Amino acid sequence: MATKNKDASILIIDDEEPIRRLLVTYLSDSYRCVAAASANEATTLLSGSSFNLVLSDINMPGTSGTELCQYINKAYPDTVVIMVSGMTDINYAIEAMRQGAFDYITKPFDLGQVQISIDRALRYQVLVAAKRYYEQSLEETVRLRTAELRSMNEDLNRMLEALYQNYRATLRALAGALEARDVETSGHSDRVVAYSLRLGRERGLSHKELIALEQGALLHDIGKIGVRDSILLKCGTLTGPEREEMREHITFGLRIINGIDFLSGAAPVVGEHHEKYDGSGYPLGLCGDGIHINARIFAVADAFDAITSDRPYRSSSSYTEARREIISGSGIHFDPDVVDAFLAVPESEWSDIRKIAESEDYIEHIIDRHEIRSFVISLKRHSGFTGPLNLSPQLA
């Protein structure tokens, strides 16, 4: 049950009146809530009142929620923004995070999850405010408040880990949006991430490399958002031109993540996951060590999940059959060293990994928390908006 905080004010923005009414009714018992039907109306309210948090739809007539988020982060930096999206366009979700949204919620939403997201955002706001105050007074109080510094560091670590979970939630949501278009691959992304991370650890990848591998495994097929449903969901054999268009999903995928700092580590897998060890893959015909290690690891993890998962046109095969197929592809499709790493993991462990693949904290079993914090800090250090503020005349 969420703690009531009538001192916290929330501005709810959605062009659909039933959604506004639902959110206001649900949240007004815990917070002071105000509703707006458009970004322009919200801007007027923001200019006359102070809000702790803005909960805004992305797709609205006129100025979009993403543009409004950009404006709020520039004009009201202390206000936390949570975006709501039907996830019809992945680029909107990515852009919302780039423009400073703390979190986003997918439609149709669960009201309990809305409450959790708001509570987390407000706690984050308190931590940021406390951190700012501490930095302003640090020079004159450092000797007297050593204990406070230790406590603040602990809070900061928790905040960094929470931010990383938000980044991961974004990637998982994007992968889930892709899977929603293809019922054959339900749960595939979570499983292939878990398998890839286990293989990466077996191959001795650093924690930083494992983070990049996780990103790539989650978003390997992100470019399929640009492939027509008539091709992506076709039951029969693709024609030559259709195959060529399907292969373009790699170009689409690289284009989507290009220039986004926190997704840069995904590029090797997104761009090379259809390359084969013997050079017979695409799009570049890379071979051997010319293929990035993350893509070579992903290839084995992806094949293992494909073989051992049900499809509408066939039942799943056993671990023994998957093992046999992967061994037969060693040196042809797969890197022999990665195949050896796969064989070094017991069957029982692969079975356990499959069961817990969807666990939110699975990543913590593989990647060190210190490296997660360093990763988030590097994102904050290198991030920053560049370019004009794109608002309608009413908001300018």
C-alpha positions as CSV (number, residue, x, y, z in Angstrom):
1,M,0.0,0.0,0.0
2,A,1.5,3.4,-1.0
3,T,2.1,6.0,1.6
4,K,-0.3,9.0,1.3
5,N,1.4,12.2,0.5
6,K,-1.1,15.1,0.1
7,D,1.8,17.5,-0.1
8,A,2.8,16.0,-3.4
9,S,1.1,17.5,-6.5
10,I,0.6,15.6,-9.8
11,L,-0.4,16.9,-13.2
12,I,-2.1,14.3,-15.3
13,I,-2.2,14.9,-19.0
14,D,-4.1,12.8,-21.5
15,D,-6.4,13.7,-24.4
16,E,-8.8,10.8,-23.4
17,E,-11.2,12.0,-20.7
18,P,-11.9,8.5,-19.3
19,I,-8.2,7.9,-18.7
20,R,-7.9,11.3,-17.0
21,R,-10.9,10.6,-14.8
22,L,-9.6,7.1,-13.9
23,L,-6.2,8.3,-12.9
24,V,-7.5,11.3,-10.9
25,T,-10.0,9.1,-9.1
26,Y,-7.4,6.5,-8.3
27,L,-4.6,8.9,-7.2
28,S,-6.4,11.7,-5.6
29,D,-6.7,9.8,-2.3
30,S,-2.9,9.9,-2.0
31,Y,-1.9,13.1,-3.8
32,R,-3.2,16.4,-5.0
33,C,-4.1,15.8,-8.6
34,V,-4.8,18.2,-11.5
35,A,-5.8,17.1,-15.0
36,A,-5.2,18.6,-18.4
37,A,-6.4,17.4,-21.9
38,S,-3.4,18.7,-23.9
39,A,0.2,19.8,-23.7
40,N,-0.9,23.5,-24.2
41,E,-3.3,23.3,-21.3
42,A,-0.7,21.6,-19.2
43,T,1.8,24.4,-20.0
44,T,-0.6,27.0,-18.7
45,L,-1.1,25.1,-15.5
46,L,2.7,24.6,-15.0
47,S,3.2,28.4,-15.3
48,G,0.8,29.1,-12.5
49,S,1.4,26.2,-10.1
50,S,4.3,24.0,-8.9
51,F,4.0,20.3,-9.5
52,N,6.2,17.5,-8.1
53,L,5.4,15.1,-10.9
54,V,3.9,15.1,-14.4
55,L,2.2,12.0,-15.8
56,S,1.7,12.5,-19.5
57,D,0.5,10.6,-22.5
58,I,3.0,10.5,-25.4
59,N,0.6,10.5,-28.4
60,M,-1.7,13.6,-28.2
61,P,-3.1,16.0,-30.8
62,G,-0.9,19.1,-31.2
63,T,2.2,19.1,-29.2
64,S,3.3,15.6,-28.2
65,G,4.1,14.3,-24.8
66,T,7.7,13.9,-25.8
67,E,8.0,17.6,-26.8
68,L,6.3,18.5,-23.5
69,C,8.7,16.4,-21.6
70,Q,11.6,18.2,-23.3
71,Y,10.1,21.5,-22.3
72,I,9.4,20.5,-18.7
73,N,13.0,19.3,-18.2
74,K,14.3,22.6,-19.5
75,A,11.9,25.0,-17.8
76,Y,11.0,23.0,-14.6
77,P,14.1,20.8,-13.9
78,D,12.8,19.8,-10.5
79,T,9.6,18.3,-11.8
80,V,9.8,14.5,-12.5
81,V,8.1,13.3,-15.7
82,I,6.6,9.9,-16.3
83,M,5.4,9.1,-19.8
84,V,2.5,6.9,-20.8
85,S,2.5,5.1,-24.2
86,G,0.6,2.5,-26.1
87,M,4.0,1.5,-27.5
88,T,2.8,1.8,-31.1
89,D,6.0,3.5,-32.0
90,I,9.2,2.4,-30.3
91,N,11.0,5.6,-31.3
92,Y,8.6,7.6,-29.1
93,A,9.6,5.5,-26.1
94,I,13.3,5.9,-26.8
95,E,12.9,9.6,-27.4
96,A,11.0,10.1,-24.1
97,M,14.0,8.6,-22.2
98,R,16.4,10.7,-24.1
99,Q,14.4,13.8,-23.3
100,G,14.6,13.1,-19.6
101,A,11.6,11.0,-18.6
102,F,12.2,9.2,-15.4
103,D,10.0,6.2,-16.3
104,Y,7.2,5.3,-18.7
105,I,4.1,3.2,-18.4
106,T,2.5,1.1,-21.2
107,K,-1.2,1.1,-22.0
108,P,-3.3,-0.6,-21.0
109,F,-1.8,0.0,-17.6
110,D,-2.2,-1.6,-14.3
111,L,-3.1,1.0,-11.6
112,G,-1.0,-0.7,-9.1
113,Q,2.0,-0.4,-11.3
114,V,1.2,3.3,-11.9
115,Q,1.2,3.8,-8.1
116,I,4.6,2.0,-7.8
117,S,6.1,4.1,-10.6
118,I,4.9,7.4,-9.0
119,D,6.1,6.4,-5.6
120,R,9.5,5.5,-7.0
121,A,9.7,8.8,-8.9
122,L,8.8,10.9,-5.9
123,R,11.4,9.1,-3.8
124,Y,14.0,9.8,-6.5
125,Q,13.0,13.5,-6.5
126,V,13.6,13.6,-2.8
127,L,17.0,12.0,-3.2
128,V,18.0,14.4,-5.9
129,A,16.9,17.4,-3.9
130,A,18.8,16.1,-0.8
131,K,21.9,15.5,-3.0
132,R,21.7,19.1,-4.4
133,Y,21.4,20.6,-0.9
134,Y,24.3,18.5,0.3
135,E,26.6,19.6,-2.6
136,Q,25.8,23.3,-2.0
137,S,26.8,23.1,1.7
138,L,29.5,20.4,1.4
139,E,32.5,22.8,1.5
140,E,31.6,24.2,5.0
141,T,30.1,21.1,6.6
142,V,32.2,18.2,5.3
143,R,34.2,17.8,8.6
144,L,31.0,17.9,10.7
145,R,28.9,15.6,8.5
146,T,31.1,12.6,7.6
147,A,28.4,10.3,8.7
148,E,25.9,12.1,6.5
149,L,28.3,11.7,3.6
150,R,28.3,7.9,4.1
151,S,24.5,7.8,4.2
152,M,24.3,10.0,1.1
153,N,26.6,7.6,-0.8
154,E,24.4,4.7,0.1
155,D,21.4,6.6,-1.1
156,L,23.2,7.5,-4.3
157,N,24.1,3.9,-4.9
158,R,20.5,2.9,-4.5
159,M,19.4,5.7,-6.9
160,L,22.0,4.6,-9.5
161,E,20.8,1.1,-9.3
162,A,17.2,2.3,-9.6
163,L,18.1,4.3,-12.7
164,Y,19.7,1.2,-14.2
165,Q,16.6,-0.8,-13.6
166,N,14.6,1.9,-15.4
167,Y,17.0,1.7,-18.4
168,R,16.6,-2.1,-18.3
169,A,12.8,-1.8,-18.1
170,T,12.9,0.4,-21.2
171,L,14.8,-2.2,-23.2
172,R,12.6,-5.0,-21.9
173,A,9.5,-3.1,-22.9
174,L,10.9,-2.4,-26.4
175,A,11.7,-6.1,-26.8
176,G,8.2,-7.0,-25.5
177,A,6.7,-4.6,-28.1
178,L,8.5,-6.5,-30.8
179,E,7.4,-9.9,-29.5
180,A,3.8,-8.7,-29.4
181,R,3.9,-8.6,-33.2
182,D,5.0,-12.2,-33.4
183,V,3.3,-14.8,-31.1
184,E,6.0,-17.3,-32.0
185,T,8.6,-15.6,-30.0
186,S,6.8,-15.0,-26.6
187,G,9.4,-14.8,-23.8
188,H,12.3,-15.3,-26.3
189,S,14.0,-12.0,-25.5
190,D,14.3,-12.7,-21.7
191,R,15.5,-16.2,-22.3
192,V,18.1,-15.4,-24.9
193,V,19.4,-12.6,-22.7
194,A,19.8,-15.0,-19.7
195,Y,21.5,-17.6,-21.9
196,S,23.8,-15.0,-23.5
197,L,24.9,-13.6,-20.1
198,R,25.7,-17.1,-18.8
199,L,27.8,-17.8,-21.9
200,G,29.5,-14.4,-21.7
201,R,30.5,-15.2,-18.1
202,E,31.8,-18.6,-19.2
203,R,33.9,-16.9,-21.9
204,G,35.3,-14.5,-19.3
205,L,33.7,-11.2,-20.5
206,S,34.1,-8.2,-18.2
207,H,31.0,-6.8,-16.4
208,K,31.0,-3.9,-18.8
209,E,31.0,-6.2,-21.7
210,L,28.2,-8.2,-20.2
211,I,26.1,-5.1,-19.9
212,A,26.6,-4.4,-23.7
213,L,25.8,-8.1,-24.4
214,E,22.6,-7.8,-22.5
215,Q,21.5,-4.8,-24.4
216,G,22.3,-6.4,-27.7
217,A,20.5,-9.6,-26.9
218,L,17.4,-7.7,-25.9
219,L,17.3,-5.5,-28.9
220,H,18.8,-7.8,-31.6
221,D,15.6,-7.7,-33.7
222,I,14.6,-4.1,-32.9
223,G,14.8,-3.3,-36.6
224,K,11.9,-5.6,-37.4
225,I,9.7,-2.8,-36.3
226,G,10.4,-1.4,-39.8
227,V,9.4,-4.6,-41.6
228,R,5.9,-4.9,-43.0
229,D,3.6,-7.3,-41.2
230,S,2.8,-9.0,-44.5
231,I,6.4,-10.2,-44.6
232,L,7.2,-10.5,-40.9
233,L,4.2,-12.6,-40.2
234,K,4.0,-14.5,-43.5
235,C,3.4,-18.2,-42.9
236,G,4.8,-19.5,-46.2
237,T,8.3,-19.2,-47.7
238,L,9.5,-15.7,-48.5
239,T,10.2,-14.7,-52.0
240,G,13.6,-13.3,-53.0
241,P,12.5,-9.6,-52.7
242,E,10.8,-10.4,-49.5
243,R,13.9,-12.0,-48.1
244,E,15.9,-8.9,-49.0
245,E,13.4,-6.7,-47.3
246,M,13.5,-8.9,-44.2
247,R,17.3,-8.5,-44.1
248,E,16.9,-4.8,-44.0
249,H,15.8,-5.1,-40.3
250,I,19.5,-5.0,-39.5
251,T,19.9,-1.6,-41.1
252,F,16.7,-0.4,-39.5
253,G,17.9,-1.6,-36.1
254,L,21.3,0.2,-36.3
255,R,19.5,3.3,-37.4
256,I,17.2,3.3,-34.4
257,I,19.9,3.0,-31.8
258,N,22.4,5.2,-33.6
259,G,23.4,8.2,-31.4
260,I,21.7,6.9,-28.2
261,D,24.5,6.6,-25.6
262,F,22.9,4.1,-23.4
263,L,22.2,1.8,-26.4
264,S,25.6,2.0,-28.0
265,G,26.7,-1.3,-26.5
266,A,23.9,-3.1,-28.4
267,A,25.3,-2.3,-31.9
268,P,27.5,-5.3,-32.4
269,V,24.7,-7.8,-31.8
270,V,22.1,-5.7,-33.6
271,G,24.4,-5.4,-36.6
272,E,26.0,-8.9,-36.7
273,H,23.6,-11.4,-35.2
274,H,23.0,-13.0,-38.7
275,E,26.7,-13.4,-39.5
276,K,28.1,-16.9,-39.4
277,Y,31.4,-18.2,-38.3
278,D,32.3,-19.6,-41.8
279,G,31.5,-16.3,-43.5
280,S,28.2,-17.4,-45.1
281,G,26.0,-15.0,-43.1
282,Y,24.8,-11.5,-43.8
283,P,24.9,-8.5,-44.1
284,L,28.7,-8.3,-44.4
285,G,29.8,-11.9,-44.7
286,L,32.0,-11.6,-41.7
287,C,33.8,-14.7,-40.5
288,G,35.7,-16.0,-37.5
289,D,37.0,-13.4,-35.0
290,G,35.9,-10.7,-37.5
291,I,32.5,-11.1,-35.9
292,H,32.2,-9.4,-32.6
293,I,32.4,-11.7,-29.6
294,N,29.0,-10.6,-28.4
295,A,27.4,-11.6,-31.7
296,R,29.1,-14.9,-31.6
297,I,27.9,-15.6,-28.1
298,F,24.4,-14.5,-29.0
299,A,24.2,-16.8,-32.0
300,V,24.6,-19.9,-29.8
301,A,22.2,-18.5,-27.2
302,D,19.6,-17.7,-29.8
303,A,19.8,-21.1,-31.5
304,F,19.5,-22.9,-28.2
305,D,16.3,-21.0,-27.3
306,A,14.9,-21.5,-30.8
307,I,15.5,-25.3,-30.7
308,T,14.1,-25.8,-27.2
309,S,11.0,-23.6,-27.5
310,D,7.6,-24.4,-29.0
311,R,6.5,-22.9,-32.3
312,P,3.1,-23.1,-33.9
313,Y,4.5,-25.4,-36.6
314,R,6.5,-27.7,-34.3
315,S,7.1,-28.7,-30.7
316,S,10.2,-27.9,-28.8
317,S,13.2,-30.3,-29.0
318,S,15.1,-31.7,-26.1
319,Y,18.3,-30.3,-24.6
320,T,20.1,-33.4,-26.2
321,E,18.8,-32.5,-29.6
322,A,19.8,-28.8,-29.2
323,R,23.3,-29.9,-28.0
324,R,23.6,-32.1,-31.1
325,E,22.6,-29.3,-33.5
326,I,24.9,-26.8,-31.8
327,I,27.8,-29.1,-32.0
328,S,27.1,-29.9,-35.7
329,G,27.2,-26.1,-36.3
330,S,30.5,-25.6,-34.6
331,G,33.0,-23.9,-37.0
332,I,30.2,-23.4,-39.6
333,H,27.5,-21.2,-37.9
334,F,29.0,-21.0,-34.5
335,D,32.3,-20.1,-32.9
336,P,33.9,-23.3,-31.6
337,D,35.1,-21.6,-28.4
338,V,31.5,-20.4,-27.7
339,V,30.2,-23.9,-28.4
340,D,32.8,-25.3,-25.9
341,A,31.5,-22.7,-23.3
342,F,27.9,-23.9,-24.0
343,L,28.9,-27.5,-23.4
344,A,30.8,-26.6,-20.2
345,V,27.5,-25.5,-18.5
346,P,25.5,-28.5,-17.2
347,E,22.0,-29.2,-18.6
348,S,20.5,-28.7,-15.2
349,E,21.9,-25.2,-15.0
350,W,20.4,-24.3,-18.4
351,S,17.1,-25.6,-17.2
352,D,17.3,-23.4,-14.1
353,I,18.3,-20.3,-16.1
354,R,15.2,-20.8,-18.4
355,K,12.9,-20.9,-15.3
356,I,14.3,-17.6,-13.8
357,A,15.0,-15.8,-17.1
358,E,12.2,-13.3,-16.6
359,S,13.3,-12.4,-13.0
360,E,13.9,-8.7,-12.7
361,D,17.0,-9.3,-10.5
362,Y,18.5,-12.0,-12.7
363,I,21.0,-9.4,-14.0
364,E,22.4,-9.1,-10.4
365,H,23.4,-12.7,-10.4
366,I,25.7,-12.0,-13.4
367,I,26.9,-8.4,-13.3
368,D,28.6,-6.7,-10.4
369,R,26.6,-3.8,-8.8
370,H,29.7,-1.5,-8.9
371,E,29.9,-1.9,-12.6
372,I,26.2,-1.2,-13.0
373,R,26.7,2.1,-11.0
374,S,29.7,3.0,-13.1
375,F,27.7,2.4,-16.3
376,V,24.9,4.7,-15.1
377,I,27.4,7.4,-14.1
378,S,29.0,7.2,-17.5
379,L,25.6,7.7,-19.1
380,K,24.9,10.8,-17.0
381,R,28.3,12.2,-17.7
382,H,28.1,11.9,-21.4
383,S,24.3,12.7,-21.8
384,G,22.9,16.1,-22.6
385,F,20.3,17.5,-24.9
386,T,21.7,19.1,-28.1
387,G,19.4,20.8,-30.6
388,P,16.6,23.3,-30.6
389,L,13.5,23.1,-28.3
390,N,10.8,22.0,-30.7
391,L,7.6,23.4,-29.3
392,S,4.4,24.8,-30.8
393,P,4.0,28.6,-30.8
394,Q,1.8,28.5,-27.8
395,L,4.6,26.9,-25.7
396,A,7.4,28.9,-27.1
